[in-house]
Amino acid sequence: MSTAIANVEHYLEAFTRLPRTAEPDWLKQLREDAFARFCQTGLPTTHDEDWRFTNVSAIAKTEFELPVDPPQLSAADLSAWKFPASAIELIFVDGQFAAEFSTIGSLPPGVQVSSLKEQNTKHSNAAKEQLGRYLNVERDAFAALNTAFISDGAFVHVSRGVVVEVPIRLLFVSTQAAAPRMVHPRNLLVFDQESQATVIEEYVSLGGGTVLSNSATELVAGANATVSHYMIEREKVDAFNISTLRIQHERSANVASHSLLLGGGLVRNNVHPVLAGEGGECLINGLFVGEGRQHLDNYMHVEHASPHCSSRQFYNGILDGHAHGVFHGRIVVHKDAQKTDAKQTNRNLLLSDDAQIDTKPQLEIYADDVKCTHGATIGQIDENALFYLRSRGIDEISARRLLLMAFASECLERMAAGPAREYSERLIHEHLLKIADHVTTASASVQNRSWEEVG
């Protein structure tokens, strides 16, 4: 029996044990259709073009189990992950909503925030109309697997014209795993026309062990809505994290996606916006920092489906040790999407000879009146800049940290001022201090190379 078939059979056993008594019929059907699709395809391999740089055989060979008993935690156990500013905060532990640790309070009029399981149990029309409508389970096996095992996650609905002043934070905590465990968080974020909000989706580990977090988020931005979404991943290095953000832009919607990948052993960050309404704007901004043997894969699939839309992709990578980074950016301009303005840029710093980056900017254009550019650069720390800082009395670690922070600040500068940006900046500062401290004298002495254009 092949590994792929055996793996699908293992998931089948877990699927048949799912409790579904309180589920509406439409959700049961959604599950079954998604699982049938997963059984047809199995997990992707490096023969699949979208996964050619990322080998998920370690996931395929592992027999993951769903969480059984909720862990006994206290507020003190989660204190390290407390958001420093006031926020609407939903906390999920091993994929399940933890109301006792969450902070919802009195929400502004027109704002609904709850667990997705609660909405499904109530047979919510909003969840029924939107959930599963946008995520592409035909193309993505992990999206199909997430849909098949939907359990819990966040449901956010902001009504027309409502401005949410504080961030909405979704914190997903994985606890110590004695045996391989999988969770499949599912989030549905709906922003009606002319609304404004910021959402922080964050993944952390409380203890180690082999955990697969396979999350999916569907974000719907109505006409003239303005939404910022932050994806922050900083789990333990023995964790697998596969995340998918599917964004639906309506007319003149403005959505910014900010990704910050700092942890995990094998991480795949999928961002898939579809600019379906005329005049939409999309910013895809990210920073990934890897060390040791981390593998950080960023896959961007931007679809321009309507005219007069613009998109910007900016991803910076910093890699040390034997870390492997991937940037695969794909822009598809459909036939009717005239006057498209799209730009894609990937910049990477390699801090050691053993670090590796695979970068593949890609354009598919089926319209004839567009402005599209793409490119990528790979280089090392500028030794002249390092020498200049050291000649001014700055020690080597501090000098390296300043140069790394300047490189990372390109990502920060694209974030709107506010608590989410301040929080991201603090996390980056802390992580880069550790990276700078780890850079050895030998790697520092490697001859400087100029930026190499590969796109």
TORTORKOL-857447 format. One record per residue (C-alpha): residue number from 1; residue in one letter; x, y, z. Coordinates in pm, 1 decimal. Example, Ala and Ser with C-alpha at 12.3 -4.5 7.8 and 13.67 -1.06 7.14 Angstrom:
BEGIN
{1,"A",{1230.0,-450.0,780.0}}
{2,"S",{1367.0,-106.0,714.0}}
//
This chain:
BEGIN
{1,"M",{0.0,0.0,0.0}}
{2,"S",{144.6,338.4,-97.0}}
{3,"T",{205.4,609.3,162.0}}
{4,"A",{-47.2,838.4,-7.8}}
{5,"I",{-328.3,579.3,4.5}}
{6,"A",{-246.2,479.2,361.7}}
{7,"N",{-248.5,843.5,463.1}}
{8,"V",{-590.2,905.8,307.9}}
{9,"E",{-725.0,598.0,486.4}}
{10,"H",{-596.6,733.4,816.5}}
{11,"Y",{-780.8,1060.9,758.0}}
{12,"L",{-1090.9,859.7,665.9}}
{13,"E",{-1085.8,694.3,1007.4}}
{14,"A",{-1067.0,1034.5,1176.5}}
{15,"F",{-1340.3,1172.0,949.3}}
{16,"T",{-1585.4,894.5,1036.0}}
{17,"R",{-1540.0,968.1,1407.7}}
{18,"L",{-1636.3,1334.5,1378.3}}
{19,"P",{-1940.5,1425.8,1593.5}}
{20,"R",{-2206.2,1585.8,1371.4}}
{21,"T",{-2531.7,1559.6,1562.1}}
{22,"A",{-2579.9,1935.9,1611.4}}
{23,"E",{-2472.8,2031.0,1260.4}}
{24,"P",{-2705.7,2167.4,993.2}}
{25,"D",{-2745.0,1955.9,681.3}}
{26,"W",{-2567.9,2208.1,457.9}}
{27,"L",{-2252.7,2185.8,671.6}}
{28,"K",{-2257.3,1806.2,663.5}}
{29,"Q",{-2279.0,1819.6,284.1}}
{30,"L",{-1997.7,2075.4,268.5}}
{31,"R",{-1779.6,1840.7,472.4}}
{32,"E",{-1855.4,1534.0,266.4}}
{33,"D",{-1794.5,1705.7,-66.7}}
{34,"A",{-1461.4,1845.5,55.5}}
{35,"F",{-1346.5,1511.4,194.4}}
{36,"A",{-1441.3,1334.5,-127.8}}
{37,"R",{-1222.9,1582.9,-313.9}}
{38,"F",{-935.4,1526.0,-70.6}}
{39,"C",{-961.9,1149.3,-121.1}}
{40,"Q",{-932.1,1202.7,-496.5}}
{41,"T",{-614.0,1407.6,-477.2}}
{42,"G",{-438.3,1322.4,-151.0}}
{43,"L",{-172.1,1556.8,-21.6}}
{44,"P",{35.4,1747.5,-278.7}}
{45,"T",{383.5,1643.3,-386.0}}
{46,"T",{675.0,1826.6,-543.5}}
{47,"H",{541.5,1712.4,-882.0}}
{48,"D",{258.9,1964.1,-835.7}}
{49,"E",{375.0,2297.8,-976.1}}
{50,"D",{231.8,2497.4,-684.8}}
{51,"W",{432.4,2279.9,-441.5}}
{52,"R",{752.1,2218.5,-638.0}}
{53,"F",{970.2,2387.9,-373.7}}
{54,"T",{803.2,2236.2,-66.2}}
{55,"N",{804.6,1868.3,25.3}}
{56,"V",{520.7,1776.3,260.9}}
{57,"S",{616.0,1408.7,288.1}}
{58,"A",{683.0,1459.2,661.4}}
{59,"I",{315.6,1553.6,698.4}}
{60,"A",{199.5,1272.7,469.7}}
{61,"K",{388.8,1009.5,669.2}}
{62,"T",{258.8,1122.3,1008.0}}
{63,"E",{-62.4,980.7,1152.7}}
{64,"F",{-220.1,1283.1,1315.9}}
{65,"E",{-507.7,1255.8,1560.0}}
{66,"L",{-773.9,1510.8,1644.2}}
{67,"P",{-762.8,1659.9,1996.7}}
{68,"V",{-972.0,1459.9,2242.3}}
{69,"D",{-969.7,1611.1,2590.5}}
{70,"P",{-935.6,1988.7,2633.9}}
{71,"P",{-619.3,2081.8,2827.7}}
{72,"Q",{-643.4,2227.9,3175.8}}
{73,"L",{-498.6,2576.5,3145.6}}
{74,"S",{-505.6,2891.2,3353.4}}
{75,"A",{-488.8,3256.5,3253.0}}
{76,"A",{-126.9,3257.4,3372.0}}
{77,"D",{-40.8,2992.7,3111.2}}
{78,"L",{-145.1,3234.3,2838.0}}
{79,"S",{-5.8,3552.3,2989.5}}
{80,"A",{298.8,3547.5,2760.0}}
{81,"W",{69.6,3587.6,2458.8}}
{82,"K",{-141.2,3871.3,2594.8}}
{83,"F",{-195.2,4148.4,2345.2}}
{84,"P",{-40.8,4470.5,2481.8}}
{85,"A",{-326.2,4698.1,2376.0}}
{86,"S",{-700.9,4681.5,2427.4}}
{87,"A",{-861.5,4460.2,2169.8}}
{88,"I",{-1152.6,4232.8,2095.9}}
{89,"E",{-983.3,3898.8,2153.1}}
{90,"L",{-1095.3,3545.2,2076.9}}
{91,"I",{-865.8,3270.0,2204.3}}
{92,"F",{-871.4,2914.9,2072.7}}
{93,"V",{-687.2,2631.4,2246.1}}
{94,"D",{-610.9,2325.9,2031.6}}
{95,"G",{-865.4,2447.3,1780.9}}
{96,"Q",{-1153.3,2502.4,2027.6}}
{97,"F",{-1292.3,2835.8,2144.2}}
{98,"A",{-1191.0,2918.2,2503.3}}
{99,"A",{-1453.3,3166.1,2622.6}}
{100,"E",{-1298.2,3190.8,2970.0}}
{101,"F",{-978.3,3340.7,2826.8}}
{102,"S",{-1136.4,3554.6,2556.6}}
{103,"T",{-1224.0,3923.9,2578.5}}
{104,"I",{-1529.6,4022.8,2381.4}}
{105,"G",{-1716.8,4252.1,2620.8}}
{106,"S",{-1973.3,4495.4,2485.7}}
{107,"L",{-1923.5,4513.5,2112.6}}
{108,"P",{-1996.2,4828.7,1913.9}}
{109,"P",{-2337.8,4832.3,1746.4}}
{110,"G",{-2325.3,4648.5,1418.0}}
{111,"V",{-2033.3,4423.2,1514.3}}
{112,"Q",{-2079.1,4051.3,1571.2}}
{113,"V",{-1786.3,3841.4,1698.1}}
{114,"S",{-1821.5,3479.9,1812.6}}
{115,"S",{-1696.4,3129.3,1754.1}}
{116,"L",{-1785.4,2973.8,1420.8}}
{117,"K",{-1914.1,2662.8,1596.6}}
{118,"E",{-2167.2,2877.2,1780.8}}
{119,"Q",{-2288.7,3025.5,1453.4}}
{120,"N",{-2322.4,2684.2,1293.3}}
{121,"T",{-2504.7,2544.5,1595.8}}
{122,"K",{-2749.1,2834.9,1575.7}}
{123,"H",{-2798.8,2760.9,1205.4}}
{124,"S",{-2681.2,3112.4,1121.8}}
{125,"N",{-2786.4,3236.4,779.5}}
{126,"A",{-2470.8,3447.4,753.8}}
{127,"A",{-2249.3,3143.2,799.0}}
{128,"K",{-2462.1,2935.3,562.4}}
{129,"E",{-2444.2,3195.9,284.5}}
{130,"Q",{-2071.0,3263.3,304.5}}
{131,"L",{-1886.9,2964.6,452.7}}
{132,"G",{-1714.8,2757.5,185.8}}
{133,"R",{-1832.5,2985.3,-92.4}}
{134,"Y",{-1488.2,3122.4,-179.6}}
{135,"L",{-1224.6,2871.3,-68.2}}
{136,"N",{-1103.5,2660.4,-359.8}}
{137,"V",{-1114.1,2300.6,-240.3}}
{138,"E",{-1080.6,2174.3,-596.1}}
{139,"R",{-734.1,2323.9,-635.5}}
{140,"D",{-595.3,2300.1,-281.6}}
{141,"A",{-588.3,1966.9,-95.6}}
{142,"F",{-518.3,2133.4,239.3}}
{143,"A",{-819.2,2363.2,191.5}}
{144,"A",{-1029.8,2055.7,121.0}}
{145,"L",{-892.2,1885.6,432.8}}
{146,"N",{-970.0,2193.2,643.4}}
{147,"T",{-1326.4,2206.5,512.1}}
{148,"A",{-1377.4,1836.6,579.2}}
{149,"F",{-1265.7,1878.1,941.4}}
{150,"I",{-1423.4,2216.9,1018.5}}
{151,"S",{-1466.2,2233.8,1393.7}}
{152,"D",{-1425.0,2584.0,1526.0}}
{153,"G",{-1272.9,2919.3,1453.8}}
{154,"A",{-1377.5,3282.2,1446.8}}
{155,"F",{-1687.4,3441.7,1300.1}}
{156,"V",{-1671.3,3818.1,1250.5}}
{157,"H",{-1939.5,4032.0,1087.5}}
{158,"V",{-1909.2,4410.4,1066.0}}
{159,"S",{-2219.1,4587.6,936.6}}
{160,"R",{-2236.3,4859.7,675.7}}
{161,"G",{-2055.3,5181.5,760.9}}
{162,"V",{-1929.4,5060.8,1100.3}}
{163,"V",{-1572.3,5148.1,1197.9}}
{164,"V",{-1411.1,4913.8,1453.5}}
{165,"E",{-1153.2,5127.0,1635.1}}
{166,"V",{-962.8,4847.6,1814.5}}
{167,"P",{-804.8,4537.7,1658.4}}
{168,"I",{-995.4,4210.8,1651.4}}
{169,"R",{-740.6,3950.8,1757.3}}
{170,"L",{-776.4,3577.9,1695.4}}
{171,"L",{-518.9,3382.0,1896.7}}
{172,"F",{-473.2,3011.0,1823.0}}
{173,"V",{-272.1,2822.8,2086.4}}
{174,"S",{-136.3,2471.3,2040.2}}
{175,"T",{-52.9,2291.7,2364.4}}
{176,"Q",{202.7,2018.9,2437.3}}
{177,"A",{145.0,1719.7,2211.1}}
{178,"A",{241.0,1375.5,2344.5}}
{179,"A",{132.9,1221.3,2011.6}}
{180,"P",{101.9,1386.2,1668.1}}
{181,"R",{-207.3,1606.1,1665.4}}
{182,"M",{-389.4,1809.6,1401.2}}
{183,"V",{-622.0,2108.2,1425.3}}
{184,"H",{-812.7,2274.3,1142.3}}
{185,"P",{-915.4,2627.4,1243.0}}
{186,"R",{-1167.8,2792.3,1010.1}}
{187,"N",{-1243.1,3164.0,1015.3}}
{188,"L",{-1517.1,3355.8,838.2}}
{189,"L",{-1468.6,3733.6,830.9}}
{190,"V",{-1741.6,3939.1,663.7}}
{191,"F",{-1716.1,4316.3,626.4}}
{192,"D",{-2013.4,4490.6,473.1}}
{193,"Q",{-1978.9,4789.9,246.3}}
{194,"E",{-1805.8,5102.4,378.3}}
{195,"S",{-1697.1,4926.9,699.5}}
{196,"Q",{-1345.5,4945.4,846.2}}
{197,"A",{-1160.1,4700.2,1070.5}}
{198,"T",{-827.1,4538.2,1155.9}}
{199,"V",{-794.3,4164.5,1227.1}}
{200,"I",{-488.4,3993.7,1376.9}}
{201,"E",{-473.3,3616.7,1325.9}}
{202,"E",{-191.6,3469.1,1533.1}}
{203,"Y",{-58.3,3115.9,1589.0}}
{204,"V",{160.7,3022.5,1887.4}}
{205,"S",{276.2,2708.6,2072.4}}
{206,"L",{246.3,2640.5,2442.8}}
{207,"G",{485.0,2347.7,2470.0}}
{208,"G",{632.4,2135.7,2192.5}}
{209,"G",{543.5,1819.7,2009.1}}
{210,"T",{433.5,1741.3,1656.0}}
{211,"V",{129.0,1952.2,1572.0}}
{212,"L",{-25.9,2025.3,1232.8}}
{213,"S",{-221.0,2350.4,1223.2}}
{214,"N",{-408.6,2359.6,893.7}}
{215,"S",{-608.0,2681.2,896.3}}
{216,"A",{-827.1,2856.0,642.1}}
{217,"T",{-976.3,3205.1,650.9}}
{218,"E",{-1239.1,3344.0,416.3}}
{219,"L",{-1242.7,3724.5,418.3}}
{220,"V",{-1520.6,3907.2,234.8}}
{221,"A",{-1475.4,4282.5,182.2}}
{222,"G",{-1788.1,4460.1,64.4}}
{223,"A",{-1797.6,4765.8,-158.2}}
{224,"N",{-1572.9,5047.4,-31.4}}
{225,"A",{-1473.5,4847.4,277.2}}
{226,"T",{-1126.2,4901.3,424.4}}
{227,"V",{-975.6,4597.8,598.7}}
{228,"S",{-629.7,4512.6,732.0}}
{229,"H",{-550.4,4147.7,805.2}}
{230,"Y",{-238.2,4037.8,993.6}}
{231,"M",{-118.6,3678.2,983.3}}
{232,"I",{143.6,3616.6,1255.7}}
{233,"E",{299.6,3270.9,1287.2}}
{234,"R",{547.1,3203.7,1569.1}}
{235,"E",{503.4,2843.2,1673.6}}
{236,"K",{772.4,2601.3,1792.1}}
{237,"V",{1016.8,2468.2,1533.5}}
{238,"D",{868.2,2116.6,1546.1}}
{239,"A",{528.0,2246.0,1432.8}}
{240,"F",{371.2,2225.1,1087.2}}
{241,"N",{163.5,2525.4,986.2}}
{242,"I",{-39.2,2544.9,665.1}}
{243,"S",{-252.5,2857.7,635.8}}
{244,"T",{-477.3,2987.1,359.2}}
{245,"L",{-624.6,3335.4,336.4}}
{246,"R",{-889.6,3371.9,65.8}}
{247,"I",{-994.5,3734.8,9.9}}
{248,"Q",{-1300.5,3839.6,-190.0}}
{249,"H",{-1288.4,4205.7,-300.7}}
{250,"E",{-1607.7,4376.9,-403.7}}
{251,"R",{-1626.9,4713.1,-581.5}}
{252,"S",{-1364.0,4965.5,-460.0}}
{253,"A",{-1276.0,4754.6,-156.7}}
{254,"N",{-931.3,4813.9,-7.8}}
{255,"V",{-772.0,4515.4,169.1}}
{256,"A",{-421.1,4486.8,309.9}}
{257,"S",{-274.5,4146.8,398.3}}
{258,"H",{32.0,4153.2,624.2}}
{259,"S",{214.1,3825.2,697.0}}
{260,"L",{481.5,3778.8,960.1}}
{261,"L",{641.3,3432.1,970.5}}
{262,"L",{883.8,3387.2,1259.1}}
{263,"G",{839.1,3028.6,1377.4}}
{264,"G",{739.1,2678.2,1275.7}}
{265,"G",{938.9,2396.2,1123.2}}
{266,"L",{751.1,2367.5,794.6}}
{267,"V",{528.9,2664.4,712.3}}
{268,"R",{317.6,2728.6,404.4}}
{269,"N",{149.3,3070.2,379.9}}
{270,"N",{-114.9,3089.2,104.3}}
{271,"V",{-271.1,3425.6,17.4}}
{272,"H",{-536.6,3426.0,-254.5}}
{273,"P",{-717.4,3754.4,-322.9}}
{274,"V",{-972.7,3784.4,-600.8}}
{275,"L",{-1043.1,4141.7,-708.8}}
{276,"A",{-1395.9,4076.3,-826.5}}
{277,"G",{-1526.3,4433.9,-817.0}}
{278,"E",{-1414.1,4727.6,-1026.7}}
{279,"G",{-1171.3,4969.9,-860.8}}
{280,"G",{-1049.2,4730.4,-590.2}}
{281,"E",{-709.8,4771.6,-423.7}}
{282,"C",{-502.8,4500.3,-259.9}}
{283,"L",{-173.7,4512.4,-69.9}}
{284,"I",{5.6,4185.8,6.3}}
{285,"N",{293.4,4259.8,239.8}}
{286,"G",{508.1,4011.6,427.7}}
{287,"L",{825.5,3930.5,614.4}}
{288,"F",{960.3,3580.4,676.7}}
{289,"V",{1260.3,3515.3,901.2}}
{290,"G",{1409.4,3166.9,922.8}}
{291,"E",{1701.5,2999.6,1096.4}}
{292,"G",{1816.0,2645.5,1175.2}}
{293,"R",{1633.8,2414.3,934.2}}
{294,"Q",{1306.7,2603.2,907.8}}
{295,"H",{1120.5,2586.3,578.3}}
{296,"L",{903.8,2893.8,507.2}}
{297,"D",{697.1,2887.1,188.1}}
{298,"N",{493.6,3187.1,69.8}}
{299,"Y",{249.5,3127.3,-215.0}}
{300,"M",{63.7,3429.9,-351.1}}
{301,"H",{-212.2,3386.6,-607.6}}
{302,"V",{-364.5,3722.3,-704.4}}
{303,"E",{-656.2,3722.6,-946.7}}
{304,"H",{-758.2,4041.4,-1124.8}}
{305,"A",{-1111.7,3963.6,-1238.7}}
{306,"S",{-1245.7,4319.6,-1289.2}}
{307,"P",{-1112.7,4635.1,-1455.9}}
{308,"H",{-939.6,4932.3,-1291.3}}
{309,"C",{-800.0,4730.6,-999.0}}
{310,"S",{-452.7,4753.6,-848.8}}
{311,"S",{-245.9,4510.4,-644.0}}
{312,"R",{93.3,4535.9,-477.8}}
{313,"Q",{300.0,4243.6,-346.8}}
{314,"F",{606.6,4309.4,-132.7}}
{315,"Y",{772.7,4019.2,48.2}}
{316,"N",{1107.7,4032.2,227.4}}
{317,"G",{1293.2,3725.8,353.3}}
{318,"I",{1580.8,3691.2,600.8}}
{319,"L",{1736.3,3344.7,620.6}}
{320,"D",{2018.4,3210.7,839.3}}
{321,"G",{2165.1,2866.9,912.2}}
{322,"H",{2019.4,2597.8,684.9}}
{323,"A",{1682.0,2770.8,652.7}}
{324,"H",{1494.3,2742.0,324.3}}
{325,"G",{1262.7,3016.0,204.3}}
{326,"V",{1019.1,3014.6,-87.1}}
{327,"F",{838.5,3296.4,-261.6}}
{328,"H",{601.7,3193.7,-540.1}}
{329,"G",{402.1,3494.3,-651.6}}
{330,"R",{144.4,3447.9,-924.9}}
{331,"I",{-61.2,3729.9,-1074.8}}
{332,"V",{-343.7,3631.7,-1309.2}}
{333,"V",{-509.3,3909.8,-1510.3}}
{334,"H",{-835.3,3788.2,-1659.9}}
{335,"K",{-960.1,3891.1,-2002.9}}
{336,"D",{-1204.7,4155.2,-1877.8}}
{337,"A",{-964.2,4307.9,-1624.2}}
{338,"Q",{-850.4,4599.9,-1839.3}}
{339,"K",{-654.1,4887.1,-1681.0}}
{340,"T",{-502.5,4649.2,-1425.3}}
{341,"D",{-205.8,4786.5,-1232.5}}
{342,"A",{-6.7,4511.5,-1058.0}}
{343,"K",{340.3,4499.6,-907.1}}
{344,"Q",{527.2,4214.6,-741.4}}
{345,"T",{859.4,4236.9,-557.1}}
{346,"N",{1052.4,3983.5,-348.8}}
{347,"R",{1376.9,4079.8,-169.0}}
{348,"N",{1587.8,3833.6,27.7}}
{349,"L",{1888.7,3843.4,259.4}}
{350,"L",{2092.8,3524.6,305.8}}
{351,"L",{2302.2,3537.5,623.7}}
{352,"S",{2486.6,3207.7,572.6}}
{353,"D",{2622.2,3000.2,287.6}}
{354,"D",{2380.0,2719.8,371.9}}
{355,"A",{2062.7,2929.6,363.7}}
{356,"Q",{1852.6,2885.2,49.6}}
{357,"I",{1580.6,3080.3,-127.8}}
{358,"D",{1364.3,2975.5,-420.8}}
{359,"T",{1183.3,3269.2,-574.6}}
{360,"K",{941.8,3256.4,-866.2}}
{361,"P",{754.0,3573.5,-964.4}}
{362,"Q",{496.7,3487.3,-1228.4}}
{363,"L",{254.4,3679.5,-1451.6}}
{364,"E",{-38.3,3542.6,-1654.3}}
{365,"I",{-199.7,3821.5,-1854.7}}
{366,"Y",{-506.7,3772.9,-2072.2}}
{367,"A",{-597.1,4143.4,-2110.6}}
{368,"D",{-423.2,4386.3,-2345.3}}
{369,"D",{-435.6,4716.8,-2153.0}}
{370,"V",{-248.5,4655.0,-1829.3}}
{371,"K",{58.5,4764.0,-1635.0}}
{372,"C",{227.4,4470.7,-1460.9}}
{373,"T",{581.6,4431.1,-1327.7}}
{374,"H",{759.5,4169.7,-1120.5}}
{375,"G",{1107.0,4098.5,-987.9}}
{376,"A",{1315.5,3944.0,-714.2}}
{377,"T",{1654.2,4013.1,-554.0}}
{378,"I",{1890.2,3800.3,-346.8}}
{379,"G",{2188.1,3929.5,-152.5}}
{380,"Q",{2377.5,3948.2,175.2}}
{381,"I",{2437.2,4213.7,438.8}}
{382,"D",{2627.5,4507.1,290.6}}
{383,"E",{2975.8,4477.6,438.2}}
{384,"N",{3047.6,4844.8,365.3}}
{385,"A",{2746.1,4950.0,568.8}}
{386,"L",{2849.3,4710.5,846.3}}
{387,"F",{3203.4,4851.3,845.3}}
{388,"Y",{3068.0,5207.0,858.8}}
{389,"L",{2853.3,5134.4,1164.0}}
{390,"R",{3136.9,4954.6,1344.4}}
{391,"S",{3373.6,5242.2,1268.5}}
{392,"R",{3129.2,5464.1,1456.7}}
{393,"G",{3170.0,5256.4,1771.7}}
{394,"I",{2870.0,5025.1,1731.7}}
{395,"D",{2939.2,4662.2,1825.1}}
{396,"E",{2894.7,4395.0,1559.2}}
{397,"I",{2575.9,4240.2,1693.2}}
{398,"S",{2408.2,4580.9,1725.8}}
{399,"A",{2528.5,4682.9,1380.6}}
{400,"R",{2389.2,4366.6,1224.7}}
{401,"R",{2064.2,4414.4,1407.9}}
{402,"L",{2036.0,4772.1,1276.5}}
{403,"L",{2092.3,4658.0,918.4}}
{404,"L",{1848.8,4369.7,952.3}}
{405,"M",{1590.5,4596.6,1111.2}}
{406,"A",{1629.1,4849.3,830.1}}
{407,"F",{1561.4,4569.5,582.5}}
{408,"A",{1260.7,4446.0,782.0}}
{409,"S",{1128.4,4799.8,827.6}}
{410,"E",{1033.3,4805.7,462.1}}
{411,"C",{754.4,4570.0,564.1}}
{412,"L",{658.4,4773.6,872.5}}
{413,"E",{636.4,5098.0,678.3}}
{414,"R",{355.0,4953.9,467.6}}
{415,"M",{140.3,4890.8,776.4}}
{416,"A",{-103.0,5155.4,894.7}}
{417,"A",{-7.4,5321.6,1222.3}}
{418,"G",{-176.3,5169.2,1524.6}}
{419,"P",{-162.3,4886.7,1779.6}}
{420,"A",{-124.2,4610.5,1517.4}}
{421,"R",{180.3,4775.1,1363.0}}
{422,"E",{334.4,4847.1,1703.9}}
{423,"Y",{283.4,4486.3,1806.6}}
{424,"S",{439.6,4357.6,1482.9}}
{425,"E",{736.5,4589.8,1526.4}}
{426,"R",{802.2,4460.5,1877.9}}
{427,"L",{793.5,4097.9,1763.5}}
{428,"I",{1030.6,4170.5,1474.5}}
{429,"H",{1274.1,4358.4,1698.5}}
{430,"E",{1287.3,4070.7,1948.0}}
{431,"H",{1334.9,3808.6,1680.0}}
{432,"L",{1601.4,3994.8,1485.1}}
{433,"L",{1802.8,4053.3,1800.3}}
{434,"K",{1821.7,3675.5,1839.3}}
{435,"I",{1908.7,3627.1,1471.6}}
{436,"A",{2185.4,3890.5,1484.3}}
{437,"D",{2329.2,3724.0,1792.2}}
{438,"H",{2344.2,3390.6,1610.3}}
{439,"V",{2526.2,3516.4,1303.9}}
{440,"T",{2881.8,3386.1,1337.5}}
{441,"T",{3204.0,3567.1,1262.6}}
{442,"A",{3263.7,3321.9,979.5}}
{443,"S",{2939.4,3414.8,806.0}}
{444,"A",{3015.4,3779.7,861.5}}
{445,"S",{3344.4,3745.6,676.6}}
{446,"V",{3186.7,3605.2,360.4}}
{447,"Q",{3261.1,3834.0,69.7}}
{448,"N",{2974.7,4072.5,1.9}}
{449,"R",{2776.7,4006.9,-313.3}}
{450,"S",{2574.9,4270.1,-493.6}}
{451,"W",{2200.3,4224.8,-539.4}}
{452,"E",{2126.7,3975.0,-812.4}}
{453,"E",{1821.7,4034.7,-1026.9}}
{454,"V",{1641.3,3708.2,-1098.8}}
{455,"G",{1303.3,3830.2,-1215.1}}
//
